[in-house]
Amino acid sequence: MQLGTAESEPGELVTGWLDVTDLPTGTPERLPVLVAEGEEDGPTLWITAAIHGNEVTGLAVAQDVMTDELAAEIRGTVVCIPNLNPAGLRRTTRTSYYDDEDPNRYFPDPDAESSRPPSVQQLVDERVYEAFEDSADALVDLHTAHVGSMPFLIRDRVLYGDQRTEDEARELADDLESLVDAFGMPVVNEYAAAEYTEQNLQRSTAGAALNNAGIPAFTAELGGHAVVEEDTREAGVTGVRNVMRELDVLPGDPDPGAVGPEPPVEYPVKRAVHPHTETPGIARHRVEAGDVVSEGDVIADVCTPHGESKATVESDHDGYVIGRMHGVAVYENDALASLAVRDDGDLVVPRDANEDGTAENEADESDGASA
């Protein structure tokens, strides 16, 4: 296959560049590309990383998966873009400087409407999307989370409606489940459908691949940002190779037990930015990443600049701590932590689902009947 200037050959690892826009300085904005093609035909796995420019453990994992020996090991093809956001990487920042908004919210969505022409970041994302839409059989997008965060995987809910039937969505969800189980880190389900689309997560790299292109895709959150965490990097490389084995790109069976950590709870969980404080002040957390919490447990105290207690902030949910928010100065309604909380929802939901998972038209009919 050819991606930008990288043209693969059976049994070889090749490198090149994908030009995605031109800069005002007269040079192209280029994304690094690596392609490993096996001697035998097989599936095509895409690995993407660092769409947030300061999430560098993902960048290191992507680089280290693509060894010189990989092409001789595999059947099929592995395509890797280890840095989707060179503008953010240059500044060690989450965003690019094109419009200073989250670059992981601009991938194509058939329901997105705008009277304005697409921004530079949207054009970049669309060009990356067009490349993997036609070639990928699966996609792993590598990220990091909060400072001191534990590593985990985000599994998006599969939406059905205009794009696919419910049966097709369940088949896609089964394919996705096999990949996240193979990787070997705790799995955290994404927000319920209403909040998912409200946050434009269907326009993230993995969200667009899954819910627009119909490609099994997930996000690996590999610890904290800004520096490469060596233990997590090593675990991430093993996890990606486990996905290759699950896809039969690499021979043998995946070994998810070699990755870790183990999930802190046995019940299914979803992502929640929680709890929030109603009281401004200085946050003093009582929990750390990986701690199991129950409803009513205190997550943090809020005190004055002199150290006098103002409030305690409790969890409204059972679950565990993924990570704490950066910094200790908090304003009204600021989030204090990111939790994985108990999830009783379905993983396959209608695109226009309400918070309870029912379709909007079902809720309207119910309201009419009760009236």
Kinemage of the C-alpha trace (Angstrom):
@kinemage 1
@onewidth
@group {chain A} dominant
@subgroup {mainchain}
@vectorlist {calphas} color= white
{ca met a 1} P 0.000 0.000 0.000
{ca gln a 2} L 0.986 3.648 -0.333
{ca leu a 3} L 0.373 6.329 2.264
{ca gly a 4} L 1.923 9.672 1.442
{ca thr a 5} L 5.516 9.029 0.430
{ca ala a 6} L 5.634 5.619 2.175
{ca glu a 7} L 5.102 2.780 -0.312
{ca ser a 8} L 5.228 -0.650 1.279
{ca glu a 9} L 6.852 -3.793 -0.076
{ca pro a 10} L 6.245 -7.353 1.173
{ca gly a 11} L 8.681 -8.221 3.950
{ca glu a 12} L 9.804 -4.636 4.544
{ca leu a 13} L 9.273 -1.749 6.959
{ca val a 14} L 9.175 1.579 5.113
{ca thr a 15} L 8.940 5.141 6.368
{ca gly a 16} L 7.695 8.350 4.826
{ca trp a 17} L 5.540 11.429 5.272
{ca leu a 18} L 1.877 12.280 4.802
{ca asp a 19} L 1.343 15.936 3.885
{ca val a 20} L -1.894 17.154 5.472
{ca thr a 21} L -1.828 20.944 4.943
{ca asp a 22} L 0.510 23.766 3.986
{ca leu a 23} L 1.896 26.170 6.575
{ca pro a 24} L 2.047 29.941 6.114
{ca thr a 25} L 5.837 29.657 6.144
{ca gly a 26} L 5.727 27.803 2.811
{ca thr a 27} L 6.471 24.295 4.086
{ca pro a 28} L 4.013 21.404 4.387
{ca glu a 29} L 2.683 20.107 7.707
{ca arg a 30} L 3.746 16.475 7.548
{ca leu a 31} L 2.822 13.453 9.618
{ca pro a 32} L 5.404 10.671 10.036
{ca val a 33} L 4.293 7.362 8.514
{ca leu a 34} L 5.601 3.814 9.016
{ca val a 35} L 4.242 0.809 7.117
{ca ala a 36} L 5.209 -2.806 7.776
{ca glu a 37} L 3.933 -5.308 5.191
{ca gly a 38} L 4.192 -9.049 5.714
{ca glu a 39} L 5.019 -11.609 3.057
{ca glu a 40} L 1.484 -13.036 3.307
{ca asp a 41} L -1.814 -11.237 2.812
{ca gly a 42} L -3.836 -10.502 5.928
{ca pro a 43} L -5.657 -7.793 7.886
{ca thr a 44} L -4.518 -4.177 8.074
{ca leu a 45} L -4.071 -2.692 11.558
{ca trp a 46} L -3.707 1.052 12.014
{ca ile a 47} L -1.860 2.504 15.022
{ca thr a 48} L -2.217 6.224 15.698
{ca ala a 49} L -0.816 8.312 18.530
{ca ala a 50} L -0.172 11.767 19.971
{ca ile a 51} L -3.149 13.607 18.509
{ca his a 52} L -2.726 15.453 21.802
{ca gly a 53} L 0.797 16.774 21.484
{ca asn a 54} L 1.833 16.283 25.123
{ca glu a 55} L 0.704 12.632 25.329
{ca val a 56} L 4.112 11.218 24.653
{ca thr a 57} L 3.988 7.692 26.091
{ca gly a 58} L 1.615 6.835 23.242
{ca leu a 59} L 4.110 8.303 20.782
{ca ala a 60} L 6.883 6.123 22.232
{ca val a 61} L 4.710 2.981 22.129
{ca ala a 62} L 3.834 3.587 18.483
{ca gln a 63} L 7.487 4.074 17.581
{ca asp a 64} L 8.636 0.997 19.498
{ca val a 65} L 6.001 -1.341 18.037
{ca met a 66} L 7.306 -0.615 14.534
{ca thr a 67} L 10.595 -2.504 14.721
{ca asp a 68} L 12.777 -3.428 11.754
{ca glu a 69} L 11.849 -7.068 12.367
{ca leu a 70} L 8.077 -6.531 12.358
{ca ala a 71} L 7.490 -7.056 8.631
{ca ala a 72} L 9.158 -10.476 8.807
{ca glu a 73} L 6.915 -11.482 11.740
{ca ile a 74} L 3.502 -10.529 10.413
{ca arg a 75} L 0.949 -11.403 7.790
{ca gly a 76} L -1.007 -8.466 6.459
{ca thr a 77} L -0.017 -4.861 7.106
{ca val a 78} L 0.553 -2.563 10.064
{ca val a 79} L 0.260 1.166 9.381
{ca cys a 80} L 1.474 3.616 12.019
{ca ile a 81} L 1.240 7.390 12.381
{ca pro a 82} L 3.055 7.985 15.693
{ca asn a 83} L 2.267 11.724 15.795
{ca leu a 84} L -1.067 13.061 14.550
{ca asn a 85} L -0.403 16.541 15.958
{ca pro a 86} L 3.070 17.877 15.146
{ca ala a 87} L 1.982 21.424 16.042
{ca gly a 88} L 1.120 20.290 19.581
{ca leu a 89} L 4.290 18.204 19.852
{ca arg a 90} L 6.436 21.241 19.038
{ca arg a 91} L 4.946 23.122 21.995
{ca thr a 92} L 4.390 20.100 24.293
{ca thr a 93} L 0.725 21.040 24.446
{ca arg a 94} L -2.525 19.115 24.077
{ca thr a 95} L -3.844 21.254 21.215
{ca ser a 96} L -2.467 22.443 17.922
{ca tyr a 97} L -1.981 26.160 17.374
{ca tyr a 98} L -4.194 26.231 14.265
{ca asp a 99} L -7.281 27.113 16.296
{ca asp a 100} L -6.240 26.028 19.808
{ca glu a 101} L -9.174 23.608 20.135
{ca asp a 102} L -9.100 19.886 20.792
{ca pro a 103} L -7.823 18.254 17.572
{ca asn a 104} L -9.487 14.971 18.579
{ca arg a 105} L -13.004 16.353 17.962
{ca tyr a 106} L -12.855 17.124 14.239
{ca phe a 107} L -13.028 13.771 12.463
{ca pro a 108} L -15.970 13.316 10.078
{ca asp a 109} L -19.486 12.826 11.399
{ca pro a 110} L -22.352 12.500 8.874
{ca asp a 111} L -24.716 14.309 11.251
{ca ala a 112} L -22.407 17.285 11.803
{ca glu a 113} L -23.673 20.447 10.147
{ca ser a 114} L -22.017 23.844 9.898
{ca ser a 115} L -22.553 26.937 7.789
{ca arg a 116} L -18.853 27.769 8.086
{ca pro a 117} L -16.053 26.268 5.971
{ca pro a 118} L -13.969 23.573 7.703
{ca ser a 119} L -11.082 24.709 9.894
{ca val a 120} L -7.501 23.684 9.193
{ca gln a 121} L -7.664 21.068 11.970
{ca gln a 122} L -10.879 19.637 10.545
{ca leu a 123} L -9.257 19.353 7.114
{ca val a 124} L -6.231 17.587 8.642
{ca asp a 125} L -8.460 15.131 10.498
{ca glu a 126} L -10.570 14.480 7.393
{ca arg a 127} L -7.453 13.648 5.368
{ca val a 128} L -6.262 11.189 8.017
{ca tyr a 129} L -9.757 9.694 8.199
{ca glu a 130} L -9.903 9.192 4.427
{ca ala a 131} L -6.641 7.264 4.626
{ca phe a 132} L -7.742 4.757 7.271
{ca glu a 133} L -11.414 4.558 6.219
{ca asp a 134} L -10.553 2.630 3.074
{ca ser a 135} L -7.748 0.452 4.392
{ca ala a 136} L -8.082 -0.342 8.124
{ca asp a 137} L -9.559 -3.552 9.509
{ca ala a 138} L -8.909 -2.324 13.070
{ca leu a 139} L -7.452 0.770 14.715
{ca val a 140} L -5.731 1.441 18.046
{ca asp a 141} L -5.398 5.094 19.075
{ca leu a 142} L -2.763 5.752 21.750
{ca his a 143} L -3.221 8.509 24.344
{ca thr a 144} L -2.372 9.365 27.926
{ca ala a 145} L -4.690 10.722 30.615
{ca his a 146} L -4.226 12.823 33.766
{ca val a 147} L -1.056 13.421 35.769
{ca gly a 148} L -0.419 10.227 37.719
{ca ser a 149} L -3.251 8.409 35.939
{ca met a 150} L -3.463 4.640 35.868
{ca pro a 151} L -3.428 3.075 32.376
{ca phe a 152} L -6.754 1.892 30.953
{ca leu a 153} L -8.662 1.406 27.706
{ca ile a 154} L -11.707 3.388 26.581
{ca arg a 155} L -14.351 1.352 24.766
{ca asp a 156} L -16.867 3.516 22.906
{ca arg a 157} L -20.490 2.467 22.727
{ca val a 158} L -21.547 1.396 19.238
{ca leu a 159} L -24.301 3.577 17.827
{ca tyr a 160} L -26.963 2.383 15.411
{ca gly a 161} L -29.483 4.238 13.282
{ca asp a 162} L -28.801 5.696 9.854
{ca gln a 163} L -25.256 4.308 9.714
{ca arg a 164} L -26.022 0.686 10.648
{ca thr a 165} L -28.718 -1.606 11.961
{ca glu a 166} L -28.817 -2.792 15.570
{ca asp a 167} L -27.676 -6.280 14.490
{ca glu a 168} L -24.730 -4.795 12.581
{ca ala a 169} L -23.874 -2.677 15.615
{ca arg a 170} L -23.850 -5.716 17.905
{ca glu a 171} L -21.543 -7.576 15.530
{ca leu a 172} L -19.208 -4.576 15.492
{ca ala a 173} L -19.340 -4.377 19.310
{ca asp a 174} L -18.359 -8.066 19.531
{ca asp a 175} L -15.352 -7.459 17.278
{ca leu a 176} L -14.360 -4.480 19.429
{ca glu a 177} L -14.718 -6.461 22.653
{ca ser a 178} L -12.322 -9.123 21.389
{ca leu a 179} L -9.665 -6.469 20.728
{ca val a 180} L -9.903 -4.648 24.064
{ca asp a 181} L -9.926 -7.968 25.930
{ca ala a 182} L -6.806 -9.026 24.038
{ca phe a 183} L -4.896 -5.800 24.792
{ca gly a 184} L -4.900 -6.511 28.525
{ca met a 185} L -5.593 -3.265 30.460
{ca pro a 186} L -8.719 -2.359 32.479
{ca val a 187} L -11.601 -1.491 30.161
{ca val a 188} L -13.670 1.630 30.870
{ca asn a 189} L -16.793 2.172 28.778
{ca glu a 190} L -17.296 5.595 27.273
{ca tyr a 191} L -20.036 7.981 28.394
{ca ala a 192} L -23.692 7.197 27.681
{ca ala a 193} L -24.805 8.095 24.140
{ca ala a 194} L -26.316 11.509 24.964
{ca glu a 195} L -23.163 12.772 26.715
{ca tyr a 196} L -20.943 10.994 24.169
{ca thr a 197} L -22.362 12.977 21.256
{ca glu a 198} L -22.667 16.152 23.356
{ca gln a 199} L -18.891 15.985 23.887
{ca asn a 200} L -18.338 15.248 20.153
{ca leu a 201} L -16.555 12.001 20.993
{ca gln a 202} L -18.039 10.366 17.894
{ca arg a 203} L -15.639 12.739 16.110
{ca ser a 204} L -12.538 11.489 17.946
{ca thr a 205} L -10.067 9.278 16.091
{ca ala a 206} L -11.392 6.020 17.535
{ca gly a 207} L -14.987 7.275 17.725
{ca ala a 208} L -15.107 8.206 14.039
{ca ala a 209} L -13.378 4.990 13.000
{ca leu a 210} L -15.878 2.932 15.011
{ca asn a 211} L -19.148 4.791 14.630
{ca asn a 212} L -18.706 6.331 11.196
{ca ala a 213} L -16.403 3.979 9.264
{ca gly a 214} L -17.508 0.804 11.078
{ca ile a 215} L -13.940 -0.176 11.982
{ca pro a 216} L -13.302 -1.821 15.393
{ca ala a 217} L -11.315 0.876 17.173
{ca phe a 218} L -10.501 1.897 20.740
{ca thr a 219} L -8.430 4.349 22.744
{ca ala a 220} L -5.565 3.258 25.013
{ca glu a 221} L -4.894 5.753 27.832
{ca leu a 222} L -1.279 5.029 28.778
{ca gly a 223} L -0.758 6.728 32.136
{ca gly a 224} L 0.066 10.411 32.573
{ca his a 225} L 1.145 13.001 30.041
{ca ala a 226} L 4.263 15.118 29.364
{ca val a 227} L 6.916 12.423 30.007
{ca val a 228} L 7.303 8.840 28.829
{ca glu a 229} L 6.402 6.416 31.638
{ca glu a 230} L 8.729 3.511 30.957
{ca asp a 231} L 6.716 0.719 32.610
{ca thr a 232} L 3.561 1.833 30.820
{ca arg a 233} L 5.428 2.136 27.512
{ca glu a 234} L 6.583 -1.468 27.806
{ca ala a 235} L 3.080 -2.641 28.734
{ca gly a 236} L 1.622 -0.668 25.817
{ca val a 237} L 3.914 -2.324 23.291
{ca thr a 238} L 2.881 -5.738 24.625
{ca gly a 239} L -0.779 -4.724 24.464
{ca val a 240} L -0.579 -3.613 20.830
{ca arg a 241} L 1.171 -6.840 19.899
{ca asn a 242} L -1.624 -8.711 21.694
{ca val a 243} L -4.096 -6.969 19.370
{ca met a 244} L -1.999 -8.096 16.398
{ca arg a 245} L -2.261 -11.678 17.648
{ca glu a 246} L -6.014 -11.395 18.117
{ca leu a 247} L -6.302 -10.197 14.512
{ca asp a 248} L -4.003 -13.033 13.326
{ca val a 249} L -1.515 -10.441 12.101
{ca leu a 250} L 1.046 -11.989 14.475
{ca pro a 251} L 1.086 -15.727 15.137
{ca gly a 252} L 0.090 -17.139 18.515
{ca asp a 253} L -2.472 -16.205 21.130
{ca pro a 254} L -2.625 -12.876 22.971
{ca asp a 255} L -1.444 -12.824 26.590
{ca pro a 256} L -3.415 -10.017 28.257
{ca gly a 257} L -2.133 -11.107 31.670
{ca ala a 258} L 1.331 -9.912 30.661
{ca val a 259} L 0.143 -6.296 30.446
{ca gly a 260} L -1.751 -5.197 33.549
{ca pro a 261} L -2.824 -3.668 35.809
{ca glu a 262} L -5.795 -5.779 36.837
{ca pro a 263} L -9.157 -3.954 37.023
{ca pro a 264} L -9.700 -2.758 40.627
{ca val a 265} L -13.380 -3.877 40.547
{ca glu a 266} L -15.203 -6.834 38.991
{ca tyr a 267} L -18.284 -4.997 37.683
{ca pro a 268} L -18.421 -3.076 34.362
{ca val a 269} L -17.556 0.627 34.561
{ca lys a 270} L -17.898 3.774 32.503
{ca arg a 271} L -15.941 7.006 32.436
{ca ala a 272} L -17.127 9.886 34.626
{ca val a 273} L -15.591 13.295 35.253
{ca his a 274} L -16.587 13.272 38.910
{ca pro a 275} L -17.043 14.613 41.516
{ca his a 276} L -17.319 18.402 41.162
{ca thr a 277} L -16.924 20.911 43.950
{ca glu a 278} L -19.516 23.582 44.691
{ca thr a 279} L -16.966 25.360 46.891
{ca pro a 280} L -13.938 27.228 45.523
{ca gly a 281} L -10.635 26.897 47.348
{ca ile a 282} L -7.607 24.617 47.607
{ca ala a 283} L -8.287 20.927 46.938
{ca arg a 284} L -6.614 18.315 49.144
{ca his a 285} L -7.313 14.933 47.623
{ca arg a 286} L -7.864 11.905 49.818
{ca val a 287} L -7.606 9.397 46.970
{ca glu a 288} L -5.075 8.313 44.367
{ca ala a 289} L -5.295 6.597 40.988
{ca gly a 290} L -6.442 2.997 41.368
{ca asp a 291} L -8.242 3.510 44.694
{ca val a 292} L -11.648 1.829 44.922
{ca val a 293} L -14.416 4.152 46.156
{ca ser a 294} L -18.029 3.719 47.204
{ca glu a 295} L -20.920 6.132 47.113
{ca gly a 296} L -20.468 8.588 49.984
{ca asp a 297} L -16.685 8.249 50.236
{ca val a 298} L -14.811 11.534 50.503
{ca ile a 299} L -12.735 12.255 47.416
{ca ala a 300} L -11.216 15.558 48.546
{ca asp a 301} L -11.328 18.316 51.120
{ca val a 302} L -11.539 21.951 50.042
{ca cys a 303} L -9.793 24.451 52.294
{ca thr a 304} L -8.954 28.155 52.400
{ca pro a 305} L -5.510 29.488 51.439
{ca his a 306} L -4.768 29.473 55.201
{ca gly a 307} L -5.552 25.752 55.423
{ca glu a 308} L -8.922 26.035 57.161
{ca ser a 309} L -11.510 23.458 56.076
{ca lys a 310} L -14.378 24.746 53.908
{ca ala a 311} L -16.027 21.582 52.526
{ca thr a 312} L -15.651 17.905 51.805
{ca val a 313} L -16.561 16.476 48.394
{ca glu a 314} L -17.996 12.958 48.175
{ca ser a 315} L -18.484 10.462 45.392
{ca asp a 316} L -22.019 9.804 44.199
{ca his a 317} L -20.946 6.486 42.678
{ca asp a 318} L -19.250 3.156 43.292
{ca gly a 319} L -16.137 2.627 41.222
{ca tyr a 320} L -12.451 3.527 41.226
{ca val a 321} L -10.189 6.499 40.627
{ca ile a 322} L -8.621 6.776 37.186
{ca gly a 323} L -6.732 9.955 37.982
{ca arg a 324} L -6.904 13.318 39.723
{ca met a 325} L -7.309 16.629 37.969
{ca his a 326} L -4.195 18.701 37.446
{ca gly a 327} L -3.529 21.358 40.075
{ca val a 328} L -5.180 22.145 43.416
{ca ala a 329} L -6.784 25.583 42.879
{ca val a 330} L -10.498 24.938 42.232
{ca tyr a 331} L -13.399 27.180 41.301
{ca glu a 332} L -17.129 26.548 41.616
{ca asn a 333} L -18.202 23.363 39.786
{ca asp a 334} L -14.641 22.331 38.904
{ca ala a 335} L -14.071 18.596 38.557
{ca leu a 336} L -11.708 17.021 41.100
{ca ala a 337} L -11.118 13.585 39.579
{ca ser a 338} L -11.819 11.191 36.763
{ca leu a 339} L -13.543 8.025 37.943
{ca ala a 340} L -14.579 4.705 36.475
{ca val a 341} L -18.079 4.220 37.882
{ca arg a 342} L -20.488 1.310 37.805
{ca asp a 343} L -22.076 0.931 34.369
{ca asp a 344} L -25.356 -0.907 33.885
{ca gly a 345} L -25.941 0.465 30.376
{ca asp a 346} L -25.918 -1.350 27.056
{ca leu a 347} L -22.834 -1.145 24.862
{ca val a 348} L -24.987 -0.923 21.729
{ca val a 349} L -27.369 2.048 21.693
{ca pro a 350} L -29.373 4.143 19.233
{ca arg a 351} L -27.589 7.263 17.993
{ca asp a 352} L -30.369 9.464 19.407
{ca ala a 353} L -30.491 7.740 22.797
{ca asn a 354} L -31.438 9.550 25.985
{ca glu a 355} L -29.448 9.266 29.221
{ca asp a 356} L -31.352 6.072 30.139
{ca gly a 357} L -30.382 4.433 26.849
{ca thr a 358} L -33.844 4.595 25.261
{ca ala a 359} L -34.333 6.189 21.880
{ca glu a 360} L -35.801 9.674 21.850
{ca asn a 361} L -38.863 8.555 19.918
{ca glu a 362} L -39.474 5.787 22.493
{ca ala a 363} L -39.353 8.363 25.287
{ca asp a 364} L -41.753 10.630 23.370
{ca glu a 365} L -44.224 7.778 22.888
{ca ser a 366} L -43.977 6.905 26.582
{ca asp a 367} L -44.619 10.525 27.570
{ca gly a 368} L -47.634 10.637 25.279
{ca ala a 369} L -49.085 7.414 26.678
{ca ser a 370} L -48.719 8.533 30.266
{ca ala a 371} L -50.300 11.881 29.409
